[in-house]
Amino acid sequence: MQDEPKPQGVAAESPAAPAGPAGGRGRAGDVPANRAPAQGGRRGGEQGPGIVFDSDMGRNIDAALALAMLYNLGAKGKVIAVGVSSASLPAAAFCDVMGRFYSGDPLASSTGAREVLPVGLPEDGARPGDLPMVSVPLALKKADGSPAFATGVKDITDTADVRVLFRNALLTQKDGEGIVVLAGPATNLVRAFTLNGAGDVIAAKVGLLVMAAGAYPQGPADPRIKADIPAARRLLAHWPSPIVAAGTELGNAMPYPAGSIESDFSWSPAHPLVEAYRAFRPMPYDAPGQATAAVLYAANQKEGYFRLSEPGTIEVLDDGRTRFSPSAAGKHRYLIADPSQRDRVVKALTELASAKPTPPAGRGFRNQPANPAAAAAPPKPGDRN
């Protein structure tokens, strides 16, 4: 196989550590770039497209809202990989908590049967200080003193090499059907694209990148762009698929309502998203919906929730501002808020984010029984261990 095209100024990289089928650290040998992993492949027609989600979890509450939405897509799509842009272990642990919560089994393994997705984490990323929206839920205790939310992420070895994780997840997709949602700096995606063999995989498998970053057609600098301006420029210049951007102006026009946090999650006495939302900022507040709009569009492109700009090119200026220039040959567009759709959008956002998890049937795990004696009962015919 020939080497993939490389963004200017970025050398091709090899995995920092051996990675198993899920892209984890320190496990069995790497998966060849031209062959899908043995586990986790799609069965045609069973579900919507696979979605890779990379975010600045811990820095912005809309990333947590977006992750909840992704776990509730049902037939419209399935999250196949989750990455964190910083080197924050608590942020990765919170993503793991969310995966376990939505799997229906907080004790499920994140390294074997893939009921819980491994979390991708860069070893050399930015190391933020305390991030209350993730540290507060992780610190919560039950009455018996045990953690309110279980996580298997205790050390960086419990996470995955984010570049390998993304590549291997995309290998499970049919050509052109994978979707990437970016809600953070572009660092991880640029590094994934330059990983040996991954550029070809991305070019073949990804049909769309939805980027929750920037302001359009122009506006103030978005911290998600400013966090890594060179990476944003490389991504926009070299990413092979079409890119649709959800700007800060869209997020401000379509916020997530605080009332939903107070009323729509009553089915769960303890919910990691609710605890994160309350810890992020004093309640009540409506959260800007940049990442949530990106997920809603990615999974519902034909629903008309937003207007779509004409084609063009997104440029990143030296101060981190973005500027859109129309061009018939351009591969970039941005989402535009449609006031007539606002109520419909808010309804869709809240219903997706607050839906009660429905674990997929037949995947080898079950909810923990309310009666402990039931766990010791002989399995019924047809039960899977």
C-alpha positions as a Markdown table, in Angstrom:
| # | Residue | x | y | z |
|---|---|---|---|---|
| 1 | Met | 0.0 | 0.0 | 0.0 |
| 2 | Gln | 1.3 | 3.4 | -0.8 |
| 3 | Asp | 1.7 | 6.0 | 1.9 |
| 4 | Glu | -1.4 | 8.2 | 2.4 |
| 5 | Pro | -1.2 | 11.9 | 1.6 |
| 6 | Lys | 0.2 | 13.8 | 4.6 |
| 7 | Pro | -0.8 | 17.2 | 5.9 |
| 8 | Gln | 1.9 | 19.7 | 5.3 |
| 9 | Gly | 4.4 | 20.0 | 8.1 |
| 10 | Val | 3.2 | 16.8 | 9.8 |
| 11 | Ala | 5.3 | 13.6 | 9.6 |
| 12 | Ala | 3.7 | 10.2 | 9.4 |
| 13 | Glu | 3.7 | 8.5 | 12.8 |
| 14 | Ser | 3.7 | 4.9 | 14.1 |
| 15 | Pro | 1.6 | 3.8 | 17.1 |
| 16 | Ala | 3.2 | 4.8 | 20.4 |
| 17 | Ala | 2.3 | 1.4 | 21.8 |
| 18 | Pro | 1.0 | -1.9 | 20.5 |
| 19 | Ala | -2.7 | -1.9 | 20.1 |
| 20 | Gly | -5.3 | -4.6 | 20.1 |
| 21 | Pro | -8.5 | -4.9 | 18.1 |
| 22 | Ala | -10.1 | -2.0 | 20.0 |
| 23 | Gly | -7.0 | 0.2 | 19.8 |
| 24 | Gly | -6.0 | -0.3 | 23.4 |
| 25 | Arg | -2.5 | 0.2 | 24.8 |
| 26 | Gly | -0.1 | -2.7 | 25.6 |
| 27 | Arg | -2.3 | -5.4 | 24.2 |
| 28 | Ala | -2.0 | -7.8 | 21.2 |
| 29 | Gly | -0.6 | -6.8 | 17.9 |
| 30 | Asp | -1.9 | -4.0 | 15.7 |
| 31 | Val | -4.6 | -4.5 | 13.2 |
| 32 | Pro | -3.4 | -4.3 | 9.6 |
| 33 | Ala | -4.6 | -1.2 | 7.9 |
| 34 | Asn | -6.3 | -3.1 | 5.1 |
| 35 | Arg | -8.3 | -5.5 | 7.2 |
| 36 | Ala | -11.2 | -4.9 | 9.6 |
| 37 | Pro | -10.9 | -5.9 | 13.3 |
| 38 | Ala | -12.4 | -9.3 | 14.0 |
| 39 | Gln | -14.8 | -7.8 | 16.5 |
| 40 | Gly | -17.3 | -4.9 | 16.1 |
| 41 | Gly | -17.9 | -5.1 | 12.3 |
| 42 | Arg | -21.2 | -3.9 | 11.0 |
| 43 | Arg | -23.9 | -6.2 | 9.8 |
| 44 | Gly | -25.5 | -4.7 | 6.8 |
| 45 | Gly | -28.8 | -2.9 | 7.4 |
| 46 | Glu | -29.0 | -3.4 | 11.2 |
| 47 | Gln | -28.1 | 0.1 | 12.1 |
| 48 | Gly | -27.3 | 3.5 | 10.9 |
| 49 | Pro | -23.8 | 4.8 | 10.1 |
| 50 | Gly | -21.0 | 4.4 | 12.6 |
| 51 | Ile | -19.9 | 7.7 | 14.2 |
| 52 | Val | -16.5 | 8.5 | 15.6 |
| 53 | Phe | -16.7 | 11.2 | 18.3 |
| 54 | Asp | -13.7 | 13.3 | 19.4 |
| 55 | Ser | -14.2 | 16.0 | 22.0 |
| 56 | Asp | -12.8 | 18.3 | 24.6 |
| 57 | Met | -14.7 | 16.5 | 27.3 |
| 58 | Gly | -14.5 | 18.3 | 30.6 |
| 59 | Arg | -14.1 | 21.8 | 29.1 |
| 60 | Asn | -17.5 | 22.2 | 27.6 |
| 61 | Ile | -20.8 | 20.7 | 28.8 |
| 62 | Asp | -22.2 | 20.3 | 25.3 |
| 63 | Ala | -19.6 | 17.5 | 24.7 |
| 64 | Ala | -21.3 | 15.4 | 27.4 |
| 65 | Leu | -24.8 | 16.2 | 26.1 |
| 66 | Ala | -23.6 | 15.2 | 22.6 |
| 67 | Leu | -22.2 | 11.9 | 23.9 |
| 68 | Ala | -25.5 | 11.1 | 25.6 |
| 69 | Met | -27.3 | 11.8 | 22.3 |
| 70 | Leu | -24.9 | 9.5 | 20.4 |
| 71 | Tyr | -25.6 | 6.6 | 22.8 |
| 72 | Asn | -29.4 | 7.1 | 22.2 |
| 73 | Leu | -29.4 | 7.3 | 18.3 |
| 74 | Gly | -30.9 | 3.8 | 17.9 |
| 75 | Ala | -31.3 | 2.9 | 14.2 |
| 76 | Lys | -30.1 | 6.4 | 13.1 |
| 77 | Gly | -26.5 | 5.6 | 14.0 |
| 78 | Lys | -24.1 | 4.1 | 16.4 |
| 79 | Val | -21.1 | 5.6 | 18.2 |
| 80 | Ile | -18.1 | 3.4 | 17.3 |
| 81 | Ala | -15.2 | 5.3 | 18.9 |
| 82 | Val | -14.9 | 8.0 | 21.6 |
| 83 | Gly | -11.8 | 10.2 | 22.0 |
| 84 | Val | -10.7 | 13.0 | 24.4 |
| 85 | Ser | -8.5 | 15.8 | 23.0 |
| 86 | Ser | -6.6 | 16.5 | 26.2 |
| 87 | Ala | -4.5 | 14.2 | 28.3 |
| 88 | Ser | -7.1 | 14.4 | 31.1 |
| 89 | Leu | -7.6 | 11.0 | 32.7 |
| 90 | Pro | -10.7 | 12.1 | 34.6 |
| 91 | Ala | -12.2 | 13.2 | 31.2 |
| 92 | Ala | -11.5 | 9.8 | 29.8 |
| 93 | Ala | -13.0 | 8.2 | 33.0 |
| 94 | Phe | -16.1 | 10.2 | 32.6 |
| 95 | Cys | -16.5 | 9.0 | 29.0 |
| 96 | Asp | -16.1 | 5.5 | 30.3 |
| 97 | Val | -18.8 | 6.1 | 32.9 |
| 98 | Met | -21.1 | 7.3 | 30.2 |
| 99 | Gly | -20.5 | 4.2 | 28.1 |
| 100 | Arg | -21.1 | 1.9 | 31.1 |
| 101 | Phe | -24.3 | 3.8 | 32.0 |
| 102 | Tyr | -25.7 | 3.6 | 28.5 |
| 103 | Ser | -24.6 | -0.1 | 28.1 |
| 104 | Gly | -27.0 | -1.0 | 30.9 |
| 105 | Asp | -24.2 | -2.8 | 32.7 |
| 106 | Pro | -21.7 | -0.7 | 34.8 |
| 107 | Leu | -19.5 | -3.7 | 35.3 |
| 108 | Ala | -19.1 | -4.5 | 31.6 |
| 109 | Ser | -15.7 | -4.9 | 30.2 |
| 110 | Ser | -14.2 | -2.2 | 28.0 |
| 111 | Thr | -11.4 | -4.3 | 26.7 |
| 112 | Gly | -12.9 | -7.6 | 25.5 |
| 113 | Ala | -16.4 | -8.0 | 24.2 |
| 114 | Arg | -16.7 | -4.3 | 23.4 |
| 115 | Glu | -20.0 | -3.8 | 25.2 |
| 116 | Val | -18.4 | -0.6 | 26.5 |
| 117 | Leu | -16.2 | 1.3 | 24.1 |
| 118 | Pro | -12.6 | 2.0 | 25.0 |
| 119 | Val | -11.8 | 5.7 | 25.3 |
| 120 | Gly | -9.0 | 7.2 | 23.2 |
| 121 | Leu | -6.6 | 9.5 | 25.0 |
| 122 | Pro | -3.4 | 11.1 | 23.8 |
| 123 | Glu | -0.4 | 10.6 | 26.1 |
| 124 | Asp | 1.2 | 13.9 | 25.3 |
| 125 | Gly | -1.9 | 16.2 | 25.1 |
| 126 | Ala | -2.6 | 19.3 | 27.1 |
| 127 | Arg | -3.0 | 18.5 | 30.8 |
| 128 | Pro | -5.8 | 20.8 | 32.2 |
| 129 | Gly | -6.3 | 21.3 | 35.9 |
| 130 | Asp | -9.4 | 20.3 | 37.7 |
| 131 | Leu | -12.5 | 20.0 | 35.4 |
| 132 | Pro | -15.5 | 20.0 | 37.8 |
| 133 | Met | -18.0 | 18.7 | 35.2 |
| 134 | Val | -16.1 | 15.4 | 35.2 |
| 135 | Ser | -14.4 | 15.4 | 38.6 |
| 136 | Val | -17.6 | 16.0 | 40.5 |
| 137 | Pro | -19.6 | 13.0 | 39.1 |
| 138 | Leu | -16.5 | 10.8 | 39.5 |
| 139 | Ala | -16.2 | 11.7 | 43.2 |
| 140 | Leu | -19.9 | 11.0 | 44.0 |
| 141 | Lys | -20.5 | 8.1 | 46.5 |
| 142 | Lys | -23.4 | 5.9 | 47.3 |
| 143 | Ala | -24.7 | 5.5 | 50.8 |
| 144 | Asp | -22.3 | 2.6 | 51.3 |
| 145 | Gly | -19.3 | 4.6 | 50.3 |
| 146 | Ser | -18.8 | 3.0 | 46.9 |
| 147 | Pro | -18.6 | 5.1 | 43.7 |
| 148 | Ala | -21.9 | 6.3 | 42.4 |
| 149 | Phe | -20.7 | 5.6 | 38.8 |
| 150 | Ala | -18.4 | 2.8 | 38.0 |
| 151 | Thr | -15.4 | 3.2 | 35.7 |
| 152 | Gly | -12.6 | 1.0 | 34.5 |
| 153 | Val | -10.3 | 3.9 | 33.7 |
| 154 | Lys | -7.8 | 4.2 | 36.5 |
| 155 | Asp | -4.6 | 4.7 | 34.6 |
| 156 | Ile | -3.6 | 5.6 | 31.0 |
| 157 | Thr | -3.1 | 1.9 | 30.3 |
| 158 | Asp | -6.9 | 1.6 | 30.7 |
| 159 | Thr | -7.3 | 3.9 | 27.7 |
| 160 | Ala | -6.6 | 3.5 | 24.0 |
| 161 | Asp | -4.1 | 5.1 | 21.6 |
| 162 | Val | -6.6 | 7.5 | 20.1 |
| 163 | Arg | -5.1 | 7.4 | 16.6 |
| 164 | Val | -5.2 | 3.6 | 16.4 |
| 165 | Leu | -8.6 | 3.5 | 18.0 |
| 166 | Phe | -10.1 | 5.8 | 15.3 |
| 167 | Arg | -8.5 | 4.0 | 12.5 |
| 168 | Asn | -9.6 | 0.6 | 13.7 |
| 169 | Ala | -13.2 | 1.8 | 14.4 |
| 170 | Leu | -13.5 | 3.1 | 10.9 |
| 171 | Leu | -12.3 | -0.2 | 9.4 |
| 172 | Thr | -15.6 | -1.6 | 10.6 |
| 173 | Gln | -17.6 | 0.7 | 8.3 |
| 174 | Lys | -18.6 | 0.3 | 4.7 |
| 175 | Asp | -16.8 | 2.6 | 2.3 |
| 176 | Gly | -18.1 | 6.2 | 2.5 |
| 177 | Glu | -20.6 | 5.5 | 5.3 |
| 178 | Gly | -18.6 | 6.5 | 8.4 |
| 179 | Ile | -19.1 | 9.8 | 10.0 |
| 180 | Val | -16.8 | 11.8 | 12.3 |
| 181 | Val | -18.0 | 14.4 | 14.7 |
| 182 | Leu | -15.4 | 16.7 | 16.1 |
| 183 | Ala | -16.2 | 18.8 | 19.2 |
| 184 | Gly | -12.8 | 20.0 | 20.2 |
| 185 | Pro | -9.4 | 20.8 | 18.8 |
| 186 | Ala | -8.4 | 19.1 | 15.6 |
| 187 | Thr | -5.2 | 17.6 | 17.1 |
| 188 | Asn | -6.4 | 14.0 | 17.4 |
| 189 | Leu | -7.9 | 13.8 | 13.9 |
| 190 | Val | -4.7 | 15.3 | 12.3 |
| 191 | Arg | -2.6 | 12.8 | 14.1 |
| 192 | Ala | -4.9 | 9.9 | 13.2 |
| 193 | Phe | -4.7 | 11.0 | 9.5 |
| 194 | Thr | -1.0 | 10.9 | 9.6 |
| 195 | Leu | -0.7 | 7.5 | 11.3 |
| 196 | Asn | 0.8 | 5.0 | 9.0 |
| 197 | Gly | -2.0 | 3.4 | 7.0 |
| 198 | Ala | -4.8 | 5.5 | 8.5 |
| 199 | Gly | -5.0 | 8.1 | 5.7 |
| 200 | Asp | -6.2 | 5.6 | 3.2 |
| 201 | Val | -8.7 | 4.2 | 5.7 |
| 202 | Ile | -10.2 | 7.6 | 6.4 |
| 203 | Ala | -10.3 | 8.5 | 2.8 |
| 204 | Ala | -12.2 | 5.3 | 2.0 |
| 205 | Lys | -14.5 | 5.0 | 5.0 |
| 206 | Val | -15.5 | 8.5 | 6.0 |
| 207 | Gly | -18.3 | 10.2 | 4.1 |
| 208 | Leu | -18.7 | 13.3 | 6.3 |
| 209 | Leu | -16.9 | 15.2 | 9.0 |
| 210 | Val | -19.2 | 17.4 | 11.1 |
| 211 | Met | -17.0 | 20.0 | 13.0 |
| 212 | Ala | -18.4 | 21.8 | 16.1 |
| 213 | Ala | -15.9 | 24.6 | 15.9 |
| 214 | Gly | -15.5 | 28.1 | 14.5 |
| 215 | Ala | -18.0 | 30.9 | 13.8 |
| 216 | Tyr | -19.6 | 31.5 | 10.4 |
| 217 | Pro | -19.5 | 33.1 | 8.0 |
| 218 | Gln | -17.1 | 34.9 | 10.3 |
| 219 | Gly | -17.0 | 35.9 | 13.9 |
| 220 | Pro | -15.0 | 35.8 | 17.2 |
| 221 | Ala | -12.4 | 33.1 | 17.7 |
| 222 | Asp | -13.7 | 29.8 | 19.0 |
| 223 | Pro | -11.6 | 28.3 | 21.8 |
| 224 | Arg | -11.9 | 24.9 | 20.1 |
| 225 | Ile | -10.0 | 26.4 | 17.1 |
| 226 | Lys | -7.6 | 28.5 | 19.2 |
| 227 | Ala | -6.5 | 25.4 | 21.2 |
| 228 | Asp | -4.6 | 24.2 | 18.1 |
| 229 | Ile | -4.6 | 26.6 | 15.2 |
| 230 | Pro | -2.1 | 24.6 | 13.1 |
| 231 | Ala | -4.1 | 21.4 | 13.5 |
| 232 | Ala | -7.3 | 23.2 | 12.5 |
| 233 | Arg | -5.6 | 24.5 | 9.4 |
| 234 | Arg | -4.2 | 21.1 | 8.4 |
| 235 | Leu | -7.6 | 19.4 | 9.0 |
| 236 | Leu | -9.4 | 21.9 | 6.8 |
| 237 | Ala | -6.8 | 21.8 | 4.1 |
| 238 | His | -6.3 | 18.1 | 3.8 |
| 239 | Trp | -9.3 | 16.2 | 5.2 |
| 240 | Pro | -10.6 | 14.1 | 2.3 |
| 241 | Ser | -14.3 | 14.1 | 2.9 |
| 242 | Pro | -16.8 | 17.0 | 2.9 |
| 243 | Ile | -16.9 | 19.1 | 6.1 |
| 244 | Val | -19.9 | 20.7 | 7.6 |
| 245 | Ala | -19.3 | 23.1 | 10.5 |
| 246 | Ala | -21.5 | 24.0 | 13.4 |
| 247 | Gly | -20.4 | 27.4 | 14.7 |
| 248 | Thr | -20.7 | 29.1 | 18.0 |
| 249 | Glu | -23.4 | 31.3 | 16.6 |
| 250 | Leu | -25.5 | 28.2 | 15.9 |
| 251 | Gly | -24.9 | 26.8 | 19.4 |
| 252 | Asn | -26.0 | 30.1 | 20.9 |
| 253 | Ala | -29.2 | 30.1 | 18.8 |
| 254 | Met | -30.1 | 26.5 | 19.7 |
| 255 | Pro | -29.1 | 26.1 | 23.4 |
| 256 | Tyr | -30.0 | 23.0 | 25.5 |
| 257 | Pro | -32.6 | 24.1 | 28.1 |
| 258 | Ala | -31.9 | 23.8 | 31.8 |
| 259 | Gly | -35.5 | 22.7 | 32.3 |
| 260 | Ser | -34.8 | 19.4 | 30.6 |
| 261 | Ile | -32.1 | 18.7 | 33.2 |
| 262 | Glu | -34.5 | 19.3 | 36.0 |
| 263 | Ser | -37.4 | 17.3 | 34.6 |
| 264 | Asp | -36.5 | 14.9 | 31.8 |
| 265 | Phe | -34.1 | 12.6 | 33.7 |
| 266 | Ser | -36.3 | 11.7 | 36.7 |
| 267 | Trp | -36.3 | 8.1 | 35.5 |
| 268 | Ser | -32.8 | 7.7 | 37.0 |
| 269 | Pro | -32.0 | 8.5 | 40.7 |
| 270 | Ala | -28.4 | 9.2 | 39.6 |
| 271 | His | -27.3 | 10.2 | 36.1 |
| 272 | Pro | -23.7 | 11.1 | 35.2 |
| 273 | Leu | -24.9 | 13.7 | 32.6 |
| 274 | Val | -27.1 | 15.5 | 35.1 |
| 275 | Glu | -24.3 | 15.6 | 37.7 |
| 276 | Ala | -21.9 | 16.9 | 35.1 |
| 277 | Tyr | -24.4 | 19.6 | 33.9 |
| 278 | Arg | -25.0 | 20.8 | 37.5 |
| 279 | Ala | -21.2 | 20.9 | 38.2 |
| 280 | Phe | -20.2 | 22.8 | 35.1 |
| 281 | Arg | -22.0 | 26.0 | 36.0 |
| 282 | Pro | -24.4 | 27.2 | 38.7 |
| 283 | Met | -28.0 | 26.2 | 37.8 |
| 284 | Pro | -30.1 | 27.1 | 36.1 |
| 285 | Tyr | -28.5 | 27.9 | 32.7 |
| 286 | Asp | -29.1 | 27.0 | 29.1 |
| 287 | Ala | -26.1 | 25.3 | 27.6 |
| 288 | Pro | -24.9 | 26.5 | 24.1 |
| 289 | Gly | -25.6 | 23.7 | 21.7 |
| 290 | Gln | -22.7 | 23.6 | 19.3 |
| 291 | Ala | -21.8 | 20.0 | 19.7 |
| 292 | Thr | -25.4 | 18.8 | 20.2 |
| 293 | Ala | -26.3 | 20.5 | 16.9 |
| 294 | Ala | -23.4 | 18.8 | 15.2 |
| 295 | Val | -24.6 | 15.4 | 16.4 |
| 296 | Leu | -28.2 | 16.1 | 15.5 |
| 297 | Tyr | -27.2 | 17.0 | 12.0 |
| 298 | Ala | -24.8 | 14.1 | 11.6 |
| 299 | Ala | -27.5 | 11.6 | 12.4 |
| 300 | Asn | -30.4 | 13.4 | 10.7 |
| 301 | Gln | -29.0 | 15.1 | 7.6 |
| 302 | Lys | -32.3 | 14.9 | 5.7 |
| 303 | Glu | -34.6 | 16.1 | 8.5 |
| 304 | Gly | -34.3 | 19.9 | 7.8 |
| 305 | Tyr | -33.4 | 20.9 | 11.3 |
| 306 | Phe | -30.9 | 23.4 | 9.9 |
| 307 | Arg | -30.3 | 25.3 | 6.7 |
| 308 | Leu | -27.0 | 24.5 | 4.9 |
| 309 | Ser | -24.7 | 27.2 | 3.5 |
| 310 | Glu | -23.5 | 27.2 | -0.1 |
| 311 | Pro | -20.2 | 25.3 | -0.7 |
| 312 | Gly | -17.0 | 27.1 | 0.0 |
| 313 | Thr | -13.8 | 27.1 | 2.0 |
| 314 | Ile | -13.2 | 27.7 | 5.7 |
| 315 | Glu | -10.0 | 29.5 | 6.5 |
| 316 | Val | -8.4 | 29.8 | 9.9 |
| 317 | Leu | -6.8 | 33.2 | 10.6 |
| 318 | Asp | -3.8 | 33.8 | 12.8 |
| 319 | Asp | -5.9 | 34.8 | 15.8 |
| 320 | Gly | -8.1 | 31.7 | 15.6 |
| 321 | Arg | -11.0 | 33.3 | 13.9 |
| 322 | Thr | -12.6 | 31.4 | 11.0 |
| 323 | Arg | -13.7 | 32.9 | 7.7 |
| 324 | Phe | -15.9 | 31.3 | 5.1 |
| 325 | Ser | -15.5 | 32.1 | 1.5 |
| 326 | Pro | -18.1 | 30.8 | -1.0 |
| 327 | Ser | -16.8 | 28.7 | -3.8 |
| 328 | Ala | -18.5 | 26.2 | -6.1 |
| 329 | Ala | -15.6 | 23.9 | -5.9 |
| 330 | Gly | -15.3 | 24.1 | -2.1 |
| 331 | Lys | -15.8 | 21.1 | 0.2 |
| 332 | His | -16.9 | 23.0 | 3.2 |
| 333 | Arg | -20.3 | 24.2 | 4.4 |
| 334 | Tyr | -21.7 | 25.4 | 7.7 |
| 335 | Leu | -25.1 | 25.0 | 9.4 |
| 336 | Ile | -27.4 | 27.9 | 9.7 |
| 337 | Ala | -30.1 | 28.3 | 12.4 |
| 338 | Asp | -33.6 | 28.2 | 11.1 |
| 339 | Pro | -35.9 | 30.1 | 13.5 |
| 340 | Ser | -38.9 | 28.2 | 12.2 |
| 341 | Gln | -37.3 | 25.0 | 13.3 |
| 342 | Arg | -36.1 | 26.1 | 16.8 |
| 343 | Asp | -38.9 | 24.3 | 18.8 |
| 344 | Arg | -38.4 | 21.2 | 16.7 |
| 345 | Val | -34.7 | 21.2 | 17.2 |
| 346 | Val | -35.0 | 21.7 | 21.0 |
| 347 | Lys | -37.5 | 18.9 | 21.2 |
| 348 | Ala | -35.2 | 16.5 | 19.3 |
| 349 | Leu | -32.2 | 17.5 | 21.4 |
| 350 | Thr | -33.9 | 16.9 | 24.7 |
| 351 | Glu | -35.6 | 13.7 | 23.7 |
| 352 | Leu | -32.3 | 12.2 | 22.5 |
| 353 | Ala | -30.2 | 13.4 | 25.4 |
| 354 | Ser | -32.7 | 12.3 | 28.1 |
| 355 | Ala | -33.9 | 9.1 | 26.7 |
| 356 | Lys | -33.7 | 6.0 | 28.9 |
| 357 | Pro | -30.9 | 3.7 | 27.7 |
| 358 | Thr | -32.0 | 0.6 | 25.9 |
| 359 | Pro | -29.2 | -1.9 | 25.8 |
| 360 | Pro | -29.0 | -3.7 | 22.5 |
| 361 | Ala | -30.3 | -7.3 | 22.7 |
| 362 | Gly | -28.1 | -10.3 | 22.2 |
| 363 | Arg | -24.8 | -8.6 | 22.8 |
| 364 | Gly | -23.8 | -10.8 | 25.8 |
| 365 | Phe | -24.7 | -8.6 | 28.7 |
| 366 | Arg | -27.7 | -7.9 | 30.8 |
| 367 | Asn | -28.8 | -5.4 | 33.4 |
| 368 | Gln | -27.9 | -6.2 | 36.9 |
| 369 | Pro | -30.9 | -7.9 | 38.6 |
| 370 | Ala | -32.7 | -6.0 | 41.3 |
| 371 | Asn | -32.8 | -9.3 | 43.3 |
| 372 | Pro | -29.3 | -10.5 | 44.1 |
| 373 | Ala | -30.5 | -14.1 | 44.3 |
| 374 | Ala | -31.5 | -13.9 | 40.7 |
| 375 | Ala | -27.8 | -13.6 | 39.8 |
| 376 | Ala | -27.1 | -17.0 | 41.3 |
| 377 | Ala | -30.1 | -18.7 | 39.6 |
| 378 | Pro | -29.3 | -21.2 | 36.8 |
| 379 | Pro | -29.4 | -19.5 | 33.4 |
| 380 | Lys | -32.5 | -20.0 | 31.3 |
| 381 | Pro | -32.3 | -21.7 | 28.0 |
| 382 | Gly | -31.0 | -19.4 | 25.3 |
| 383 | Asp | -29.2 | -17.1 | 27.8 |
| 384 | Arg | -25.6 | -16.1 | 26.8 |
| 385 | Asn | -22.8 | -15.8 | 29.3 |
